[in-house]
């Protein structure tokens, strides 16, 4: 159950990053240790969120987003 939740959260985090225009692999390659820690935090925050169903629906309906709804603030911060 735990690993299924982490796997789902990783996919949702990646999907949200793509819709926000964040290049997660490119970002991680710039400073792997720091950026991996930020990504890990985002995935764990997603795992703790109780809105996975709403997030899946939002991602299914949206190819691009201008802002994250409480998700991935670290990846889209200037």
C-alpha positions as CSV (number, residue, x, y, z in Angstrom):
1,X,0.0,0.0,0.0
2,X,2.7,2.5,1.0
3,X,4.8,1.9,-2.2
4,X,1.6,2.1,-4.4
5,X,0.9,5.5,-2.8
6,X,4.5,6.7,-3.4
7,X,4.4,5.5,-7.0
8,X,1.1,7.3,-7.6
9,X,2.4,10.4,-5.9
10,X,5.5,10.4,-8.1
11,X,3.4,10.1,-11.2
12,X,1.1,12.9,-10.1
13,X,4.1,15.1,-9.1
14,X,5.7,14.5,-12.5
15,X,2.4,15.2,-14.3
16,X,1.9,18.4,-12.5
17,X,5.5,19.5,-13.2
18,X,5.0,18.8,-16.9
19,X,1.7,20.9,-17.0
20,X,3.5,23.7,-15.2
21,X,6.4,23.7,-17.7
22,X,9.0,22.5,-15.1
23,X,11.8,20.4,-16.5
24,X,12.4,18.1,-13.6
25,X,15.1,16.0,-15.2
26,X,16.9,19.1,-16.4
27,X,16.5,20.8,-13.0
28,X,17.9,17.8,-11.2
29,X,20.9,17.6,-13.4
30,X,22.0,21.2,-12.5
31,X,22.4,20.4,-8.8
32,X,21.5,16.8,-8.2
33,X,21.7,16.6,-4.5
34,X,19.7,19.7,-3.7
35,X,17.1,19.3,-6.5
36,X,16.6,15.6,-5.7
37,X,15.8,16.6,-2.1
38,X,13.3,19.2,-3.3
39,X,11.7,16.7,-5.7
40,X,11.6,14.1,-2.9
41,X,9.8,16.6,-0.6
42,X,7.3,17.4,-3.3
43,X,6.5,13.7,-3.8
44,X,6.1,13.2,-0.1
45,X,3.9,16.2,0.2
46,X,1.8,14.8,-2.6
47,X,1.7,11.4,-0.8
48,X,0.3,13.1,2.3
49,X,-2.3,15.0,0.3
50,X,-5.9,13.6,0.3
51,X,-6.8,15.2,-3.1
52,X,-5.4,12.6,-5.4
53,X,-8.7,12.0,-7.2
54,X,-9.2,15.8,-7.8
55,X,-5.5,16.1,-8.9
56,X,-6.0,13.2,-11.4
57,X,-9.1,14.9,-12.7
58,X,-7.4,18.3,-13.1
59,X,-4.5,16.7,-14.9
60,X,-6.8,14.7,-17.2
61,X,-8.6,17.9,-18.1
62,X,-5.5,20.2,-18.4
63,X,-2.6,20.0,-20.8
64,X,-1.0,23.2,-19.3
65,X,-1.5,25.0,-16.1
66,X,-0.5,28.6,-15.1
67,X,-0.2,27.8,-11.4
68,X,0.0,24.8,-9.2
69,X,-3.0,24.3,-6.8
70,X,-0.8,23.9,-3.6
71,X,1.4,21.4,-5.4
72,X,5.1,21.7,-6.4
73,X,5.7,25.1,-5.1
74,X,9.5,24.4,-4.9
75,X,9.7,23.4,-8.6
76,X,8.0,26.4,-9.9
77,X,9.5,29.1,-7.6
78,X,11.6,31.7,-9.4
